[in-house]
Amino acid sequence: GLEELVNAEIRKDGERMIRQFENDRQWILEEYPEEAAHLSLDFNYEVKLDNDELLVLDTYMVESVGSSMVIHKYYNVDKVNGRLLTLPILMDGRADYVAELSQWIRGEMERLNESGEGIYWVKADGIVSADDVFQTISPNETFFINEDGLLVICFDKYEVGPGAMGSPEFVIPSEYFQW
């Protein structure tokens, strides 16, 4: 039943993305009839991990219209217990996990900014508004478990930094979580 549920959800997401892309395409063609519009949509998947305990799928959509937008959705399947994993399940009732993980990620963003390795939105500065500054993860933030059994918190392109940052991933140290 879990396999059917995941497949049905992926199919539904794909159909929704195609409908939205067709609507966007139609709008662009009507709004700019003289322009040569170049649009594309790629909806695909990658198996991030497949072992005796876990199956981790990354389904992703890349929409290109001059620039690109990437949206990831991860399915973390606990093969032993036959369930989809969520952050609340992984954190096993730890009420403070959102604050703890958010604080660590914010610190990592600040460290990367200071070292010149990142351009994360961690403070309002005239260019970045207070509304865009990273505050906290959501209780059900996008994540996957990597081959080392570590939790990886993921953000979509433009979510916590400019498009040049791509789709940032933060590997959470084992003291916060280890599969």
C-alpha positions as CSV (number, residue, x, y, z in Angstrom):
1,G,0.0,0.0,0.0
2,L,2.8,2.4,0.7
3,E,4.3,1.9,-2.7
4,E,0.9,2.7,-4.3
5,L,0.5,5.8,-2.1
6,V,3.9,7.2,-3.1
7,N,3.4,6.4,-6.8
8,A,0.0,8.1,-6.7
9,E,1.4,11.2,-5.0
10,I,4.2,11.4,-7.5
11,R,1.8,11.0,-10.4
12,K,-0.5,13.7,-8.9
13,D,2.4,16.1,-8.5
14,G,3.5,15.5,-12.0
15,E,0.0,16.1,-13.5
16,R,-0.3,19.3,-11.4
17,M,3.0,20.6,-12.6
18,I,2.1,19.9,-16.2
19,R,-1.2,21.7,-15.9
20,Q,0.5,24.7,-14.2
21,F,3.2,24.7,-16.9
22,E,0.6,24.7,-19.7
23,N,-1.3,27.5,-18.0
24,D,1.9,29.6,-17.7
25,R,2.9,28.8,-21.2
26,Q,-0.5,29.9,-22.6
27,W,-0.4,33.1,-20.6
28,I,3.1,33.9,-21.9
29,L,2.1,33.3,-25.5
30,E,-1.0,35.5,-25.1
31,E,0.9,38.3,-23.2
32,Y,3.9,38.3,-25.5
33,P,2.7,37.1,-28.9
34,E,5.7,38.7,-30.8
35,E,8.3,37.2,-28.6
36,A,10.0,33.8,-29.1
37,A,9.3,32.2,-25.8
38,H,11.6,29.4,-24.6
39,L,10.1,27.4,-21.9
40,S,10.8,23.9,-20.5
41,L,9.7,21.6,-17.7
42,D,11.6,18.6,-16.4
43,F,10.0,16.4,-13.8
44,N,12.2,13.5,-12.8
45,Y,13.6,11.6,-9.9
46,E,16.8,10.3,-8.4
47,V,17.3,7.4,-6.0
48,K,19.4,9.0,-3.3
49,L,19.7,5.9,-1.1
50,D,18.4,2.3,-1.3
51,N,19.5,-0.2,1.3
52,D,17.9,-2.8,3.6
53,E,16.4,-0.1,5.8
54,L,15.7,3.0,3.7
55,L,14.7,4.1,0.3
56,V,15.2,7.8,-0.4
57,L,13.7,9.3,-3.6
58,D,14.3,12.8,-4.7
59,T,11.5,13.9,-7.1
60,Y,12.3,17.2,-8.7
61,M,10.8,19.7,-11.1
62,V,13.0,22.2,-13.0
63,E,11.0,24.9,-14.8
64,S,13.0,27.2,-17.2
65,V,11.6,30.5,-18.5
66,G,14.7,32.6,-19.0
67,S,15.8,31.6,-15.5
68,S,15.1,28.4,-13.8
69,M,13.2,27.3,-10.7
70,V,13.9,24.0,-9.0
71,I,11.6,22.3,-6.5
72,H,12.6,19.1,-4.7
73,K,10.3,16.7,-2.8
74,Y,11.9,13.8,-1.0
75,Y,10.3,10.5,0.0
76,N,12.1,8.8,2.9
77,V,10.7,5.3,3.1
78,D,11.4,3.3,6.2
79,K,11.4,-0.2,4.7
80,V,11.5,-2.0,8.1
81,N,8.4,-0.4,9.5
82,G,6.6,0.3,6.1
83,R,6.1,4.0,6.6
84,L,7.1,7.4,5.2
85,L,9.4,9.2,7.5
86,T,8.7,12.8,8.6
87,L,10.8,15.1,10.8
88,P,8.4,14.7,13.8
89,I,8.8,10.9,13.5
90,L,12.6,11.2,13.2
91,M,12.9,13.6,16.1
92,D,10.7,11.2,18.2
93,G,8.8,13.8,20.2
94,R,11.7,16.2,20.8
95,A,9.6,19.4,21.2
96,D,12.6,21.7,20.6
97,Y,14.0,20.1,17.4
98,V,12.7,23.0,15.2
99,A,14.6,25.6,17.3
100,E,17.7,23.4,17.6
101,L,18.0,22.6,13.9
102,S,17.1,26.2,12.9
103,Q,19.8,27.6,15.2
104,W,22.5,25.2,13.8
105,I,21.5,26.0,10.2
106,R,21.5,29.7,10.8
107,G,24.9,29.5,12.4
108,E,26.2,27.5,9.4
109,M,24.7,30.0,7.0
110,E,26.5,32.8,8.9
111,R,29.8,30.9,8.9
112,L,29.5,30.2,5.1
113,N,28.7,33.9,4.5
114,E,31.7,35.1,6.5
115,S,34.1,32.6,4.8
116,G,32.8,33.8,1.3
117,E,31.4,30.3,0.6
118,G,27.8,31.4,0.8
119,I,25.3,34.2,0.2
120,Y,22.5,33.3,2.6
121,W,19.8,35.6,3.7
122,V,20.4,35.8,7.4
123,K,20.0,39.5,8.0
124,A,18.0,42.4,6.5
125,D,20.5,44.8,4.9
126,G,18.5,47.0,2.5
127,I,18.8,44.4,-0.3
128,V,17.2,41.6,1.6
129,S,14.0,42.4,3.3
130,A,13.1,41.2,6.8
131,D,10.5,39.0,5.2
132,D,13.1,37.1,3.3
133,V,15.6,36.6,6.1
134,F,15.9,32.9,7.3
135,Q,14.2,32.6,10.6
136,T,13.4,29.0,11.2
137,I,12.7,25.7,9.5
138,S,9.2,24.4,9.4
139,P,8.2,21.4,11.6
140,N,7.9,19.4,8.3
141,E,10.9,20.9,6.5
142,T,12.1,19.1,3.3
143,F,14.8,16.6,4.2
144,F,16.4,13.3,3.3
145,I,18.7,10.8,5.1
146,N,22.0,10.4,3.4
147,E,24.2,7.3,2.9
148,D,25.9,8.1,6.3
149,G,22.6,8.0,8.1
150,L,22.7,11.8,8.6
151,L,19.8,14.2,8.3
152,V,20.1,16.6,5.4
153,I,17.8,19.7,5.5
154,C,17.0,21.0,2.1
155,F,15.8,24.3,0.7
156,D,14.6,25.1,-2.8
157,K,16.3,27.6,-5.1
158,Y,15.6,31.2,-3.9
159,E,14.2,30.0,-0.6
160,V,17.2,31.1,1.7
161,G,19.5,32.8,-0.8
162,P,19.8,34.1,-4.3
163,G,19.4,31.7,-7.3
164,A,23.2,31.4,-7.5
165,M,23.1,29.3,-4.3
166,G,21.0,26.7,-6.1
167,S,19.1,24.3,-3.8
168,P,21.1,24.5,-0.6
169,E,21.5,21.4,1.6
170,F,22.7,21.3,5.2
171,V,24.0,18.0,6.6
172,I,23.1,18.0,10.2
173,P,25.8,16.8,12.6
174,S,25.2,13.4,14.3
175,E,24.6,14.9,17.7
176,Y,21.3,16.2,16.5
177,F,20.3,13.0,14.6
178,Q,21.8,9.7,13.4
179,W,19.8,7.0,11.7
